[in-house]
Amino acid sequence: MLTAPESPLCVLTIHAHPDDEASKGAPTLAKYHDLGVRTVLVCCTGGEEGDLQNSTLRDEGGPFHGLTPEQEKQHLARIRPVELAESAKVIGFDQVIMLGYRDSGMADSPPNAHPDCFHQAALDEAVGRLVSIIRRERPQVIITYGDDQRGYPHPDHLKVHDISVPAFERAGDAMWYPWAGEPWQPLKMYYSVWARTRLIAVHEAMLAKLGKSPYDDKWLNRPGQDERITTRIDVASHMRARSGALRAHATQVDPKEPWWFGLDDDELVAAYPYEDWVLAKSAVGAPDADVVEIDLFAGIKEVIALEPGQSFPGRLSSPALVETEVGEVA
């Protein structure tokens, strides 16, 4: 069954861990929320295997002062859901749903073998859990991780992709998971992607501002997917959602870390005001090869239109490899 045009609009985004929603798509989801679209976050794990990334929290008077490594790990597991709730409030999610799995940790680490971890979850079971959420929340648009994760092949990120694609296909089929509610067919699926064009723009802006950049050649020359990008959302008005949501994850994000905050919101907008997406599946058509969508709901209902004086962003192509050393002004 297809969505009726008059159905309330909803976008559902799927992430692996608490804090992923802050670093991937926060401004886009904040913008849609403010435009009246229902926004739903599915977080697949609790982030139990994360490490404390903000060492100042170990200072005297801080919440991790004097804790042993084991106590620190336990406290971290307790506090990350609180941080997720605060981040979701900053972004404006209408609903946050935990898929219910344990963090799998990094590839080939001992937590990969934990029976409750996402990596070990039976595919059909995990897909069924996600299908039940899709049928209940009834999104027209689903955002998930892409099919090319060579840059960061975390087991949980790979699993997000692995369950999202069949869930999109099975949610509208009554033969699958009859216990999971009335069938509902989403109309579009997007993959999140970090354009190398964006990375280089931010790197060069940091060099201009600070004379150095935290991005080394390994990052600047990661395999680019720029040519695949079909959709570019202007998020200049909502860049604050990214910085605010990241700061909400105080255990995971050092507020003094240039990696995240080398540019303030206005400087980031000046360097690169877009978030980029790959349209992976669509029941309502796709843009031509030389056309860029500016709205995830294109073909369903117009939500985002060009402002007076604005023009459509162009298609991207991967920049040439960067040869400058870290900190060297090109």
C-alpha positions as CSV (number, residue, x, y, z in Angstrom):
1,M,0.0,0.0,0.0
2,L,1.2,3.5,-0.8
3,T,1.0,6.6,1.4
4,A,-2.0,8.9,0.7
5,P,-0.8,12.4,-0.1
6,E,-2.8,13.8,2.8
7,S,-1.1,11.5,5.4
8,P,0.8,13.4,8.1
9,L,4.4,13.7,7.0
10,C,7.0,11.8,9.0
11,V,10.7,11.1,8.6
12,L,12.4,8.3,10.5
13,T,16.2,8.2,11.0
14,I,18.1,5.2,12.2
15,H,21.4,5.4,14.1
16,A,23.7,3.0,15.8
17,H,24.6,4.7,19.0
18,P,23.7,7.7,21.2
19,D,25.6,10.7,19.7
20,D,25.4,9.5,16.1
21,E,22.2,11.5,15.7
22,A,24.2,14.6,16.7
23,S,27.0,14.2,14.2
24,K,24.9,12.9,11.2
25,G,21.9,14.9,10.1
26,A,21.0,16.9,13.2
27,P,20.4,20.2,11.3
28,T,18.3,18.5,8.6
29,L,16.1,16.8,11.2
30,A,15.8,20.0,13.2
31,K,14.7,21.9,10.1
32,Y,12.1,19.4,9.2
33,H,10.7,19.4,12.7
34,D,10.4,23.2,12.6
35,L,8.6,22.9,9.3
36,G,6.0,20.7,10.9
37,V,7.2,17.2,9.9
38,R,7.0,14.5,12.6
39,T,10.6,13.4,13.3
40,V,11.4,10.0,14.8
41,L,14.8,8.7,15.9
42,V,15.5,5.0,16.2
43,C,18.7,4.3,18.2
44,C,19.8,0.7,17.8
45,T,22.1,0.4,20.9
46,G,22.7,2.0,24.2
47,G,26.4,3.0,23.5
48,E,27.6,0.8,26.4
49,E,31.1,0.3,24.9
50,G,31.8,4.0,24.4
51,D,34.8,5.6,26.2
52,L,34.9,8.8,28.1
53,Q,36.1,11.3,25.5
54,N,36.0,14.4,27.7
55,S,38.8,14.1,30.2
56,T,37.7,17.2,32.1
57,L,34.8,15.2,33.6
58,R,37.5,13.3,35.6
59,D,38.5,16.6,37.3
60,E,37.7,17.1,41.0
61,G,34.0,17.8,41.3
62,G,33.3,16.1,38.0
63,P,30.9,13.1,37.6
64,F,33.8,10.7,36.9
65,H,36.3,12.0,39.5
66,G,38.0,9.2,41.4
67,L,36.2,6.4,39.6
68,T,38.0,3.2,38.7
69,P,37.9,2.2,35.0
70,E,35.2,-0.3,35.7
71,Q,33.1,2.2,37.7
72,E,33.7,4.7,34.9
73,K,32.3,2.3,32.3
74,Q,29.2,1.5,34.4
75,H,28.5,5.2,35.0
76,L,29.0,5.9,31.3
77,A,26.4,3.3,30.4
78,R,24.0,5.0,32.9
79,I,24.5,8.6,31.7
80,R,24.5,8.1,27.9
81,P,20.7,7.7,27.7
82,V,20.3,11.0,29.6
83,E,22.6,12.7,27.1
84,L,20.7,11.2,24.2
85,A,17.4,12.6,25.6
86,E,19.0,16.0,25.9
87,S,20.4,15.8,22.4
88,A,17.0,14.8,21.0
89,K,15.4,17.8,22.7
90,V,17.9,20.1,21.1
91,I,17.2,18.6,17.6
92,G,13.5,18.5,18.2
93,F,12.7,14.8,17.7
94,D,9.1,14.0,18.4
95,Q,9.9,10.5,19.3
96,V,13.0,8.5,20.3
97,I,12.8,4.8,20.2
98,M,15.5,2.4,21.4
99,L,15.8,-0.8,19.3
100,G,17.0,-2.6,22.3
101,Y,20.5,-4.0,21.5
102,R,23.8,-3.7,23.3
103,D,26.7,-1.8,21.8
104,S,29.0,-4.2,19.9
105,G,32.2,-2.2,20.3
106,M,34.8,-1.9,17.6
107,A,35.5,-4.6,15.1
108,D,37.1,-7.8,16.4
109,S,36.9,-6.6,20.0
110,P,35.6,-8.9,22.8
111,P,32.2,-7.0,23.0
112,N,31.5,-8.3,19.4
113,A,30.9,-11.7,21.0
114,H,28.4,-10.5,23.6
115,P,25.1,-12.4,23.0
116,D,23.1,-9.2,23.5
117,C,25.1,-7.0,21.1
118,F,23.7,-5.7,17.9
119,H,26.4,-7.4,15.8
120,Q,25.2,-10.8,17.1
121,A,21.5,-10.2,16.6
122,A,19.7,-12.5,14.2
123,L,19.0,-10.5,11.0
124,D,15.3,-11.4,10.8
125,E,14.7,-10.6,14.5
126,A,16.3,-7.2,14.2
127,V,14.5,-6.4,10.9
128,G,11.2,-7.4,12.5
129,R,11.8,-5.0,15.4
130,L,12.5,-2.2,13.0
131,V,9.5,-3.1,10.8
132,S,7.2,-2.9,13.8
133,I,8.4,0.6,14.5
134,I,8.0,1.6,10.9
135,R,4.5,0.3,10.8
136,R,3.6,2.2,14.0
137,E,5.3,5.5,13.1
138,R,4.3,5.4,9.4
139,P,7.1,7.5,7.9
140,Q,7.1,8.4,4.2
141,V,10.9,8.9,4.4
142,I,13.6,6.8,6.1
143,I,17.2,7.8,6.6
144,T,19.8,5.2,7.3
145,Y,23.5,4.4,6.8
146,G,24.9,3.7,3.3
147,D,26.1,0.7,1.5
148,D,29.7,2.0,1.3
149,Q,31.2,2.3,4.8
150,R,34.9,1.8,3.9
151,G,35.7,5.0,5.8
152,Y,34.4,3.7,9.1
153,P,33.3,0.0,9.1
154,H,32.0,-0.1,12.7
155,P,30.0,-3.4,13.2
156,D,27.0,-1.5,14.5
157,H,27.0,1.0,11.6
158,L,27.2,-1.9,9.1
159,K,24.3,-3.6,10.9
160,V,22.1,-0.5,10.7
161,H,22.4,-0.6,6.9
162,D,21.9,-4.4,6.9
163,I,18.5,-4.2,8.7
164,S,17.3,-1.0,7.2
165,V,17.1,-2.1,3.6
166,P,15.0,-5.2,4.2
167,A,12.9,-3.4,6.7
168,F,12.0,-0.8,4.1
169,E,11.1,-3.5,1.7
170,R,9.1,-5.7,4.1
171,A,7.2,-3.0,6.1
172,G,4.5,-2.8,3.4
173,D,4.3,-6.6,2.9
174,A,1.6,-8.3,5.0
175,M,3.3,-11.6,4.5
176,W,6.3,-10.4,6.7
177,Y,5.9,-10.2,10.4
178,P,2.1,-10.3,10.8
179,W,2.6,-9.7,14.5
180,A,4.2,-6.3,13.8
181,G,1.1,-4.3,12.9
182,E,-0.7,-3.1,9.8
183,P,1.6,-2.9,6.8
184,W,3.0,0.5,5.8
185,Q,5.2,1.2,2.8
186,P,7.7,4.0,3.1
187,L,8.2,5.9,-0.2
188,K,11.8,7.0,0.0
189,M,15.0,5.8,1.6
190,Y,18.1,8.0,1.9
191,Y,21.7,7.1,2.9
192,S,23.7,9.6,5.0
193,V,27.1,10.5,3.5
194,W,29.9,12.9,4.4
195,A,31.0,14.5,1.2
196,R,34.8,14.9,0.8
197,T,33.9,18.3,-0.7
198,R,32.5,19.3,2.6
199,L,35.5,17.9,4.6
200,I,38.0,19.8,2.5
201,A,35.9,23.0,2.7
202,V,35.9,22.7,6.6
203,H,39.6,21.8,6.6
204,E,40.5,24.9,4.5
205,A,38.4,27.2,6.7
206,M,40.2,25.9,9.8
207,L,43.5,26.5,8.2
208,A,42.5,30.1,7.3
209,K,41.2,30.7,10.9
210,L,43.6,28.7,13.1
211,G,46.6,28.0,10.8
212,K,46.1,24.3,11.5
213,S,43.5,21.6,11.1
214,P,42.7,18.3,12.9
215,Y,42.1,16.6,9.5
216,D,45.1,14.7,8.2
217,D,45.7,13.1,4.9
218,K,44.0,9.9,6.0
219,W,40.8,11.8,6.5
220,L,41.1,14.2,3.6
221,N,41.7,11.3,1.2
222,R,39.1,8.8,2.3
223,P,37.2,7.3,-0.6
224,G,34.8,10.0,-1.8
225,Q,31.2,9.4,-2.6
226,D,30.4,12.9,-3.8
227,E,29.2,11.7,-7.3
228,R,26.5,9.6,-5.6
229,I,24.9,12.6,-3.8
230,T,21.4,13.3,-5.1
231,T,20.0,15.5,-2.4
232,R,21.5,18.6,-0.7
233,I,19.6,20.3,2.1
234,D,20.4,23.9,3.0
235,V,20.8,23.8,6.8
236,A,22.2,27.3,7.4
237,S,19.2,28.2,9.5
238,H,19.7,25.1,11.7
239,M,23.4,24.6,12.1
240,R,23.0,25.3,15.8
241,A,21.3,21.9,16.2
242,R,24.5,20.2,15.3
243,S,26.7,22.0,17.9
244,G,24.0,22.0,20.6
245,A,23.3,18.2,20.2
246,L,27.0,17.4,20.2
247,R,27.5,19.4,23.4
248,A,24.6,17.5,25.0
249,H,26.8,14.3,24.7
250,A,29.3,15.7,27.2
251,T,30.9,12.3,27.8
252,Q,31.6,11.8,24.1
253,V,32.5,15.2,22.9
254,D,35.2,17.5,24.3
255,P,33.8,21.1,23.9
256,K,37.3,22.3,23.3
257,E,38.0,19.8,20.5
258,P,38.7,21.5,17.2
259,W,37.6,18.3,15.4
260,W,34.0,19.3,16.3
261,F,34.2,23.0,17.2
262,G,37.1,24.4,15.3
263,L,34.5,26.5,13.5
264,D,31.5,28.1,15.1
265,D,28.1,27.7,13.6
266,D,28.3,30.8,11.4
267,E,31.8,29.9,10.2
268,L,30.6,26.4,9.4
269,V,27.7,27.8,7.4
270,A,30.1,30.0,5.4
271,A,32.3,27.1,4.7
272,Y,29.6,24.6,3.7
273,P,25.9,25.2,4.5
274,Y,24.5,21.9,3.3
275,E,23.9,18.3,4.4
276,D,24.2,15.8,1.7
277,W,22.2,12.6,1.1
278,V,22.0,9.7,-1.4
279,L,18.5,8.7,-2.6
280,A,18.8,4.9,-2.4
281,K,15.2,3.8,-2.9
282,S,12.1,5.6,-4.2
283,A,8.5,4.8,-5.2
284,V,8.0,8.4,-6.4
285,G,10.8,8.8,-8.9
286,A,14.3,10.2,-8.7
287,P,16.1,13.4,-9.9
288,D,17.7,13.4,-13.2
289,A,21.5,12.9,-13.3
290,D,22.1,16.7,-13.5
291,V,19.5,17.7,-11.0
292,V,19.8,18.0,-7.2
293,E,16.9,17.6,-4.8
294,I,16.6,20.2,-2.1
295,D,13.8,18.4,-0.2
296,L,13.7,14.8,1.2
297,F,10.0,14.8,0.5
298,A,10.4,15.7,-3.2
299,G,7.8,13.8,-5.2
300,I,5.6,13.3,-2.1
301,K,4.8,16.8,-0.9
302,E,6.8,20.0,-1.1
303,V,8.2,20.9,2.3
304,I,11.3,22.9,1.5
305,A,11.3,25.4,-1.4
306,L,13.9,27.8,-2.6
307,E,14.0,31.1,-0.8
308,P,13.9,34.3,-2.9
309,G,17.3,34.8,-4.5
310,Q,18.4,31.3,-3.8
311,S,19.5,28.9,-6.6
312,F,19.6,25.1,-6.7
313,P,22.9,23.7,-5.5
314,G,24.9,21.8,-8.1
315,R,25.9,18.2,-8.3
316,L,29.2,17.3,-6.7
317,S,32.2,15.5,-8.0
318,S,35.1,14.2,-5.8
319,P,37.9,16.7,-5.4
320,A,41.4,15.7,-6.3
321,L,43.5,14.1,-3.6
322,V,44.8,16.5,-1.0
323,E,48.6,16.6,-0.7
324,T,49.0,19.3,2.0
325,E,50.3,18.2,5.4
326,V,48.3,18.8,8.5
327,G,48.6,22.3,9.6
328,E,50.2,23.5,6.4
329,V,48.4,26.4,4.8
330,A,47.7,25.6,1.1
